[in-house]
Amino acid sequence: MKVINKYGVKVDYNAAVNLMDDDIRETLAAELAPCTDQEFFTAYCEAHAEKYGEEWTLDSVHPCY
């Protein structure tokens, strides 16, 4: 399954989930379920930026796994 980051780049969703911050991922899962993979990915990217003050590497122009 692929999702699209804010730059229009396709990202492997399963790989992305494995690289997510556990606390953010679990909090969002409780808040958003049920939702699409794209909705979850987008919400995670926003929450990551809020927590760390920078965009998540998979939400960049050149995502790096």
PDB file of N, CA, C and O in Angstrom:
ATOM      1  N   MET A   1       0.841  -1.176   0.000  1.00  0.00           N
ATOM      2  CA  MET A   1       0.000   0.000   0.000  1.00  0.00           C
ATOM      3  C   MET A   1       0.890   1.245   0.000  1.00  0.00           C
ATOM      4  O   MET A   1       1.845   1.348   0.770  1.00  0.00           O
ATOM      5  N   LYS A   2       0.557   2.167  -0.867  1.00  0.00           N
ATOM      6  CA  LYS A   2       1.299   3.428  -0.959  1.00  0.00           C
ATOM      7  C   LYS A   2       0.417   4.577  -0.488  1.00  0.00           C
ATOM      8  O   LYS A   2      -0.799   4.568  -0.684  1.00  0.00           O
ATOM      9  N   VAL A   3       1.044   5.552   0.129  1.00  0.00           N
ATOM     10  CA  VAL A   3       0.395   6.809   0.498  1.00  0.00           C
ATOM     11  C   VAL A   3       1.204   7.928  -0.140  1.00  0.00           C
ATOM     12  O   VAL A   3       2.324   7.710  -0.600  1.00  0.00           O
ATOM     13  N   ILE A   4       0.639   9.109  -0.165  1.00  0.00           N
ATOM     14  CA  ILE A   4       1.282  10.247  -0.810  1.00  0.00           C
ATOM     15  C   ILE A   4       1.647  11.283   0.253  1.00  0.00           C
ATOM     16  O   ILE A   4       0.802  11.688   1.051  1.00  0.00           O
ATOM     17  N   ASN A   5       2.923  11.712   0.257  1.00  0.00           N
ATOM     18  CA  ASN A   5       3.304  12.748   1.215  1.00  0.00           C
ATOM     19  C   ASN A   5       2.942  14.130   0.671  1.00  0.00           C
ATOM     20  O   ASN A   5       2.406  14.237  -0.432  1.00  0.00           O
ATOM     21  N   LYS A   6       3.225  15.171   1.423  1.00  0.00           N
ATOM     22  CA  LYS A   6       2.789  16.518   1.044  1.00  0.00           C
ATOM     23  C   LYS A   6       3.447  17.042  -0.225  1.00  0.00           C
ATOM     24  O   LYS A   6       3.010  18.049  -0.781  1.00  0.00           O
ATOM     25  N   TYR A   7       4.488  16.370  -0.683  1.00  0.00           N
ATOM     26  CA  TYR A   7       5.167  16.766  -1.919  1.00  0.00           C
ATOM     27  C   TYR A   7       4.737  15.914  -3.108  1.00  0.00           C
ATOM     28  O   TYR A   7       5.277  16.052  -4.205  1.00  0.00           O
ATOM     29  N   GLY A   8       3.772  15.040  -2.887  1.00  0.00           N
ATOM     30  CA  GLY A   8       3.281  14.186  -3.955  1.00  0.00           C
ATOM     31  C   GLY A   8       4.107  12.946  -4.203  1.00  0.00           C
ATOM     32  O   GLY A   8       3.935  12.272  -5.219  1.00  0.00           O
ATOM     33  N   VAL A   9       5.006  12.639  -3.280  1.00  0.00           N
ATOM     34  CA  VAL A   9       5.869  11.468  -3.414  1.00  0.00           C
ATOM     35  C   VAL A   9       5.164  10.255  -2.799  1.00  0.00           C
ATOM     36  O   VAL A   9       4.614  10.343  -1.701  1.00  0.00           O
ATOM     37  N   LYS A  10       5.181   9.131  -3.507  1.00  0.00           N
ATOM     38  CA  LYS A  10       4.595   7.895  -2.998  1.00  0.00           C
ATOM     39  C   LYS A  10       5.519   7.280  -1.959  1.00  0.00           C
ATOM     40  O   LYS A  10       6.729   7.176  -2.160  1.00  0.00           O
ATOM     41  N   VAL A  11       4.919   6.874  -0.843  1.00  0.00           N
ATOM     42  CA  VAL A  11       5.659   6.294   0.283  1.00  0.00           C
ATOM     43  C   VAL A  11       5.020   4.954   0.633  1.00  0.00           C
ATOM     44  O   VAL A  11       3.795   4.843   0.675  1.00  0.00           O
ATOM     45  N   ASP A  12       5.832   3.950   0.881  1.00  0.00           N
ATOM     46  CA  ASP A  12       5.323   2.647   1.301  1.00  0.00           C
ATOM     47  C   ASP A  12       4.740   2.779   2.710  1.00  0.00           C
ATOM     48  O   ASP A  12       5.460   3.088   3.659  1.00  0.00           O
ATOM     49  N   TYR A  13       3.445   2.546   2.836  1.00  0.00           N
ATOM     50  CA  TYR A  13       2.759   2.762   4.108  1.00  0.00           C
ATOM     51  C   TYR A  13       3.275   1.828   5.209  1.00  0.00           C
ATOM     52  O   TYR A  13       3.510   2.270   6.333  1.00  0.00           O
ATOM     53  N   ASN A  14       3.451   0.556   4.895  1.00  0.00           N
ATOM     54  CA  ASN A  14       3.897  -0.395   5.923  1.00  0.00           C
ATOM     55  C   ASN A  14       5.284  -0.047   6.444  1.00  0.00           C
ATOM     56  O   ASN A  14       5.544  -0.155   7.643  1.00  0.00           O
ATOM     57  N   ALA A  15       6.163   0.364   5.562  1.00  0.00           N
ATOM     58  CA  ALA A  15       7.498   0.787   5.999  1.00  0.00           C
ATOM     59  C   ALA A  15       7.392   2.042   6.860  1.00  0.00           C
ATOM     60  O   ALA A  15       8.098   2.177   7.860  1.00  0.00           O
ATOM     61  N   ALA A  16       6.511   2.954   6.472  1.00  0.00           N
ATOM     62  CA  ALA A  16       6.336   4.195   7.227  1.00  0.00           C
ATOM     63  C   ALA A  16       5.865   3.910   8.648  1.00  0.00           C
ATOM     64  O   ALA A  16       6.373   4.498   9.603  1.00  0.00           O
ATOM     65  N   VAL A  17       4.903   3.017   8.786  1.00  0.00           N
ATOM     66  CA  VAL A  17       4.378   2.680  10.118  1.00  0.00           C
ATOM     67  C   VAL A  17       5.496   2.154  11.012  1.00  0.00           C
ATOM     68  O   VAL A  17       5.547   2.478  12.198  1.00  0.00           O
ATOM     69  N   ASN A  18       6.383   1.350  10.453  1.00  0.00           N
ATOM     70  CA  ASN A  18       7.489   0.791  11.237  1.00  0.00           C
ATOM     71  C   ASN A  18       8.479   1.855  11.697  1.00  0.00           C
ATOM     72  O   ASN A  18       9.215   1.640  12.660  1.00  0.00           O
ATOM     73  N   LEU A  19       8.503   2.996  11.021  1.00  0.00           N
ATOM     74  CA  LEU A  19       9.447   4.066  11.370  1.00  0.00           C
ATOM     75  C   LEU A  19       8.822   5.180  12.216  1.00  0.00           C
ATOM     76  O   LEU A  19       9.506   6.126  12.607  1.00  0.00           O
ATOM     77  N   MET A  20       7.534   5.064  12.492  1.00  0.00           N
ATOM     78  CA  MET A  20       6.839   6.098  13.262  1.00  0.00           C
ATOM     79  C   MET A  20       7.220   6.052  14.733  1.00  0.00           C
ATOM     80  O   MET A  20       7.546   4.994  15.273  1.00  0.00           O
ATOM     81  N   ASP A  21       7.175   7.210  15.368  1.00  0.00           N
ATOM     82  CA  ASP A  21       7.340   7.329  16.812  1.00  0.00           C
ATOM     83  C   ASP A  21       6.192   6.556  17.472  1.00  0.00           C
ATOM     84  O   ASP A  21       5.025   6.798  17.163  1.00  0.00           O
ATOM     85  N   ASP A  22       6.517   5.635  18.374  1.00  0.00           N
ATOM     86  CA  ASP A  22       5.505   4.775  18.990  1.00  0.00           C
ATOM     87  C   ASP A  22       4.417   5.561  19.707  1.00  0.00           C
ATOM     88  O   ASP A  22       3.236   5.240  19.574  1.00  0.00           O
ATOM     89  N   ASP A  23       4.795   6.580  20.460  1.00  0.00           N
ATOM     90  CA  ASP A  23       3.813   7.342  21.225  1.00  0.00           C
ATOM     91  C   ASP A  23       2.837   8.075  20.305  1.00  0.00           C
ATOM     92  O   ASP A  23       1.627   8.053  20.530  1.00  0.00           O
ATOM     93  N   ILE A  24       3.362   8.714  19.285  1.00  0.00           N
ATOM     94  CA  ILE A  24       2.496   9.438  18.344  1.00  0.00           C
ATOM     95  C   ILE A  24       1.578   8.455  17.630  1.00  0.00           C
ATOM     96  O   ILE A  24       0.374   8.686  17.527  1.00  0.00           O
ATOM     97  N   ARG A  25       2.146   7.360  17.136  1.00  0.00           N
ATOM     98  CA  ARG A  25       1.371   6.374  16.388  1.00  0.00           C
ATOM     99  C   ARG A  25       0.226   5.816  17.222  1.00  0.00           C
ATOM    100  O   ARG A  25      -0.904   5.723  16.742  1.00  0.00           O
ATOM    101  N   GLU A  26       0.505   5.447  18.456  1.00  0.00           N
ATOM    102  CA  GLU A  26      -0.532   4.859  19.299  1.00  0.00           C
ATOM    103  C   GLU A  26      -1.600   5.870  19.690  1.00  0.00           C
ATOM    104  O   GLU A  26      -2.781   5.529  19.757  1.00  0.00           O
ATOM    105  N   THR A  27      -1.196   7.110  19.948  1.00  0.00           N
ATOM    106  CA  THR A  27      -2.165   8.153  20.269  1.00  0.00           C
ATOM    107  C   THR A  27      -3.095   8.406  19.090  1.00  0.00           C
ATOM    108  O   THR A  27      -4.311   8.495  19.257  1.00  0.00           O
ATOM    109  N   LEU A  28      -2.522   8.519  17.907  1.00  0.00           N
ATOM    110  CA  LEU A  28      -3.345   8.761  16.714  1.00  0.00           C
ATOM    111  C   LEU A  28      -4.247   7.578  16.404  1.00  0.00           C
ATOM    112  O   LEU A  28      -5.392   7.769  15.996  1.00  0.00           O
ATOM    113  N   ALA A  29      -3.759   6.373  16.588  1.00  0.00           N
ATOM    114  CA  ALA A  29      -4.582   5.193  16.329  1.00  0.00           C
ATOM    115  C   ALA A  29      -5.829   5.212  17.211  1.00  0.00           C
ATOM    116  O   ALA A  29      -6.924   4.882  16.755  1.00  0.00           O
ATOM    117  N   ALA A  30      -5.660   5.598  18.465  1.00  0.00           N
ATOM    118  CA  ALA A  30      -6.796   5.662  19.382  1.00  0.00           C
ATOM    119  C   ALA A  30      -7.761   6.787  19.007  1.00  0.00           C
ATOM    120  O   ALA A  30      -8.973   6.647  19.166  1.00  0.00           O
ATOM    121  N   GLU A  31      -7.227   7.890  18.514  1.00  0.00           N
ATOM    122  CA  GLU A  31      -8.057   9.044  18.178  1.00  0.00           C
ATOM    123  C   GLU A  31      -8.750   8.920  16.826  1.00  0.00           C
ATOM    124  O   GLU A  31      -9.889   9.363  16.679  1.00  0.00           O
ATOM    125  N   LEU A  32      -8.090   8.331  15.843  1.00  0.00           N
ATOM    126  CA  LEU A  32      -8.572   8.379  14.468  1.00  0.00           C
ATOM    127  C   LEU A  32      -9.288   7.130  13.966  1.00  0.00           C
ATOM    128  O   LEU A  32     -10.045   7.201  12.997  1.00  0.00           O
ATOM    129  N   ALA A  33      -9.063   6.010  14.598  1.00  0.00           N
ATOM    130  CA  ALA A  33      -9.653   4.763  14.081  1.00  0.00           C
ATOM    131  C   ALA A  33     -11.172   4.832  14.112  1.00  0.00           C
ATOM    132  O   ALA A  33     -11.739   5.291  15.104  1.00  0.00           O
ATOM    133  N   PRO A  34     -11.829   4.403  13.088  1.00  0.00           N
ATOM    134  CA  PRO A  34     -11.267   3.927  11.827  1.00  0.00           C
ATOM    135  C   PRO A  34     -10.980   5.088  10.871  1.00  0.00           C
ATOM    136  O   PRO A  34     -11.701   6.085  10.858  1.00  0.00           O
ATOM    137  N   CYS A  35      -9.934   4.947  10.084  1.00  0.00           N
ATOM    138  CA  CYS A  35      -9.590   5.943   9.077  1.00  0.00           C
ATOM    139  C   CYS A  35      -8.803   5.264   7.967  1.00  0.00           C
ATOM    140  O   CYS A  35      -8.400   4.109   8.105  1.00  0.00           O
ATOM    141  N   THR A  36      -8.587   5.964   6.888  1.00  0.00           N
ATOM    142  CA  THR A  36      -7.801   5.398   5.795  1.00  0.00           C
ATOM    143  C   THR A  36      -6.311   5.497   6.125  1.00  0.00           C
ATOM    144  O   THR A  36      -5.901   6.254   7.005  1.00  0.00           O
ATOM    145  N   ASP A  37      -5.522   4.721   5.405  1.00  0.00           N
ATOM    146  CA  ASP A  37      -4.071   4.791   5.586  1.00  0.00           C
ATOM    147  C   ASP A  37      -3.558   6.187   5.269  1.00  0.00           C
ATOM    148  O   ASP A  37      -2.669   6.696   5.951  1.00  0.00           O
ATOM    149  N   GLN A  38      -4.118   6.807   4.233  1.00  0.00           N
ATOM    150  CA  GLN A  38      -3.689   8.153   3.853  1.00  0.00           C
ATOM    151  C   GLN A  38      -4.017   9.161   4.949  1.00  0.00           C
ATOM    152  O   GLN A  38      -3.187  10.013   5.269  1.00  0.00           O
ATOM    153  N   GLU A  39      -5.196   9.079   5.521  1.00  0.00           N
ATOM    154  CA  GLU A  39      -5.573   9.991   6.612  1.00  0.00           C
ATOM    155  C   GLU A  39      -4.638   9.818   7.810  1.00  0.00           C
ATOM    156  O   GLU A  39      -4.230  10.796   8.437  1.00  0.00           O
ATOM    157  N   PHE A  40      -4.310   8.575   8.115  1.00  0.00           N
ATOM    158  CA  PHE A  40      -3.429   8.315   9.257  1.00  0.00           C
ATOM    159  C   PHE A  40      -2.027   8.849   8.984  1.00  0.00           C
ATOM    160  O   PHE A  40      -1.426   9.493   9.845  1.00  0.00           O
ATOM    161  N   PHE A  41      -1.508   8.585   7.791  1.00  0.00           N
ATOM    162  CA  PHE A  41      -0.173   9.054   7.420  1.00  0.00           C
ATOM    163  C   PHE A  41      -0.098  10.577   7.501  1.00  0.00           C
ATOM    164  O   PHE A  41       0.852  11.121   8.063  1.00  0.00           O
ATOM    165  N   THR A  42      -1.078  11.257   6.951  1.00  0.00           N
ATOM    166  CA  THR A  42      -1.102  12.719   6.956  1.00  0.00           C
ATOM    167  C   THR A  42      -1.167  13.262   8.383  1.00  0.00           C
ATOM    168  O   THR A  42      -0.455  14.205   8.728  1.00  0.00           O
ATOM    169  N   ALA A  43      -2.021  12.664   9.203  1.00  0.00           N
ATOM    170  CA  ALA A  43      -2.131  13.092  10.602  1.00  0.00           C
ATOM    171  C   ALA A  43      -0.826  12.839  11.346  1.00  0.00           C
ATOM    172  O   ALA A  43      -0.410  13.658  12.166  1.00  0.00           O
ATOM    173  N   TYR A  44      -0.182  11.714  11.066  1.00  0.00           N
ATOM    174  CA  TYR A  44       1.093  11.421  11.723  1.00  0.00           C
ATOM    175  C   TYR A  44       2.141  12.463  11.353  1.00  0.00           C
ATOM    176  O   TYR A  44       2.865  12.952  12.220  1.00  0.00           O
ATOM    177  N   CYS A  45       2.224  12.803  10.075  1.00  0.00           N
ATOM    178  CA  CYS A  45       3.221  13.783   9.629  1.00  0.00           C
ATOM    179  C   CYS A  45       3.029  15.120  10.351  1.00  0.00           C
ATOM    180  O   CYS A  45       4.000  15.756  10.759  1.00  0.00           O
ATOM    181  N   GLU A  46       1.782  15.536  10.502  1.00  0.00           N
ATOM    182  CA  GLU A  46       1.485  16.789  11.204  1.00  0.00           C
ATOM    183  C   GLU A  46       1.861  16.686  12.677  1.00  0.00           C
ATOM    184  O   GLU A  46       2.462  17.607  13.231  1.00  0.00           O
ATOM    185  N   ALA A  47       1.510  15.569  13.314  1.00  0.00           N
ATOM    186  CA  ALA A  47       1.818  15.388  14.735  1.00  0.00           C
ATOM    187  C   ALA A  47       3.325  15.305  14.968  1.00  0.00           C
ATOM    188  O   ALA A  47       3.829  15.818  15.967  1.00  0.00           O
ATOM    189  N   HIS A  48       4.036  14.670  14.063  1.00  0.00           N
ATOM    190  CA  HIS A  48       5.495  14.571  14.170  1.00  0.00           C
ATOM    191  C   HIS A  48       6.125  15.969  14.108  1.00  0.00           C
ATOM    192  O   HIS A  48       7.009  16.296  14.900  1.00  0.00           O
ATOM    193  N   ALA A  49       5.662  16.781  13.165  1.00  0.00           N
ATOM    194  CA  ALA A  49       6.184  18.142  13.032  1.00  0.00           C
ATOM    195  C   ALA A  49       5.908  18.962  14.292  1.00  0.00           C
ATOM    196  O   ALA A  49       6.753  19.748  14.721  1.00  0.00           O
ATOM    197  N   GLU A  50       4.736  18.782  14.880  1.00  0.00           N
ATOM    198  CA  GLU A  50       4.396  19.503  16.112  1.00  0.00           C
ATOM    199  C   GLU A  50       5.302  19.070  17.267  1.00  0.00           C
ATOM    200  O   GLU A  50       5.794  19.913  18.018  1.00  0.00           O
ATOM    201  N   LYS A  51       5.521  17.768  17.410  1.00  0.00           N
ATOM    202  CA  LYS A  51       6.306  17.249  18.537  1.00  0.00           C
ATOM    203  C   LYS A  51       7.792  17.574  18.402  1.00  0.00           C
ATOM    204  O   LYS A  51       8.437  17.948  19.381  1.00  0.00           O
ATOM    205  N   TYR A  52       8.335  17.434  17.200  1.00  0.00           N
ATOM    206  CA  TYR A  52       9.779  17.570  17.004  1.00  0.00           C
ATOM    207  C   TYR A  52      10.215  18.890  16.365  1.00  0.00           C
ATOM    208  O   TYR A  52      11.410  19.179  16.303  1.00  0.00           O
ATOM    209  N   GLY A  53       9.261  19.690  15.891  1.00  0.00           N
ATOM    210  CA  GLY A  53       9.607  20.976  15.311  1.00  0.00           C
ATOM    211  C   GLY A  53      10.247  20.892  13.939  1.00  0.00           C
ATOM    212  O   GLY A  53      10.886  21.844  13.493  1.00  0.00           O
ATOM    213  N   GLU A  54      10.082  19.754  13.260  1.00  0.00           N
ATOM    214  CA  GLU A  54      10.618  19.583  11.912  1.00  0.00           C
ATOM    215  C   GLU A  54       9.800  18.530  11.179  1.00  0.00           C
ATOM    216  O   GLU A  54       9.142  17.697  11.802  1.00  0.00           O
ATOM    217  N   GLU A  55       9.845  18.574   9.848  1.00  0.00           N
ATOM    218  CA  GLU A  55       9.090  17.589   9.095  1.00  0.00           C
ATOM    219  C   GLU A  55       9.723  16.212   9.246  1.00  0.00           C
ATOM    220  O   GLU A  55      10.936  16.077   9.405  1.00  0.00           O
ATOM    221  N   TRP A  56       8.884  15.215   9.194  1.00  0.00           N
ATOM    222  CA  TRP A  56       9.319  13.831   9.270  1.00  0.00           C
ATOM    223  C   TRP A  56      10.023  13.471   7.973  1.00  0.00           C
ATOM    224  O   TRP A  56       9.614  13.922   6.903  1.00  0.00           O
ATOM    225  N   THR A  57      11.060  12.677   8.051  1.00  0.00           N
ATOM    226  CA  THR A  57      11.856  12.349   6.865  1.00  0.00           C
ATOM    227  C   THR A  57      11.024  11.748   5.732  1.00  0.00           C
ATOM    228  O   THR A  57      11.349  11.956   4.563  1.00  0.00           O
ATOM    229  N   LEU A  58       9.957  11.007   6.052  1.00  0.00           N
ATOM    230  CA  LEU A  58       9.130  10.426   4.996  1.00  0.00           C
ATOM    231  C   LEU A  58       8.122  11.410   4.431  1.00  0.00           C
ATOM    232  O   LEU A  58       7.423  11.097   3.468  1.00  0.00           O
ATOM    233  N   ASP A  59       8.040  12.584   5.011  1.00  0.00           N
ATOM    234  CA  ASP A  59       7.163  13.637   4.505  1.00  0.00           C
ATOM    235  C   ASP A  59       7.976  14.729   3.827  1.00  0.00           C
ATOM    236  O   ASP A  59       7.541  15.878   3.747  1.00  0.00           O
ATOM    237  N   SER A  60       9.157  14.366   3.341  1.00  0.00           N
ATOM    238  CA  SER A  60      10.047  15.326   2.703  1.00  0.00           C
ATOM    239  C   SER A  60      10.065  15.122   1.183  1.00  0.00           C
ATOM    240  O   SER A  60       9.477  14.174   0.661  1.00  0.00           O
ATOM    241  N   VAL A  61      10.741  16.015   0.501  1.00  0.00           N
ATOM    242  CA  VAL A  61      10.850  15.934  -0.962  1.00  0.00           C
ATOM    243  C   VAL A  61      11.528  14.628  -1.367  1.00  0.00           C
ATOM    244  O   VAL A  61      11.158  14.007  -2.364  1.00  0.00           O
ATOM    245  N   HIS A  62      12.521  14.222  -0.583  1.00  0.00           N
ATOM    246  CA  HIS A  62      13.269  12.988  -0.855  1.00  0.00           C
ATOM    247  C   HIS A  62      13.201  12.084   0.363  1.00  0.00           C
ATOM    248  O   HIS A  62      14.135  12.048   1.164  1.00  0.00           O
ATOM    249  N   PRO A  63      12.084  11.342   0.510  1.00  0.00           N
ATOM    250  CA  PRO A  63      11.924  10.468   1.675  1.00  0.00           C
ATOM    251  C   PRO A  63      13.058   9.452   1.769  1.00  0.00           C
ATOM    252  O   PRO A  63      13.483   8.882   0.764  1.00  0.00           O
ATOM    253  N   CYS A  64      13.529   9.240   2.967  1.00  0.00           N
ATOM    254  CA  CYS A  64      14.622   8.301   3.189  1.00  0.00           C
ATOM    255  C   CYS A  64      14.156   7.259   4.203  1.00  0.00           C
ATOM    256  O   CYS A  64      13.833   7.583   5.346  1.00  0.00           O
ATOM    257  N   TYR A  65      14.129   6.026   3.770  1.00  0.00           N
ATOM    258  CA  TYR A  65      13.745   4.930   4.649  1.00  0.00           C
ATOM    259  C   TYR A  65      14.952   4.525   5.452  1.00  0.00           C
ATOM    260  O   TYR A  65      14.870   3.610   6.272  1.00  0.00           O
TER     261      TYR A  65
END
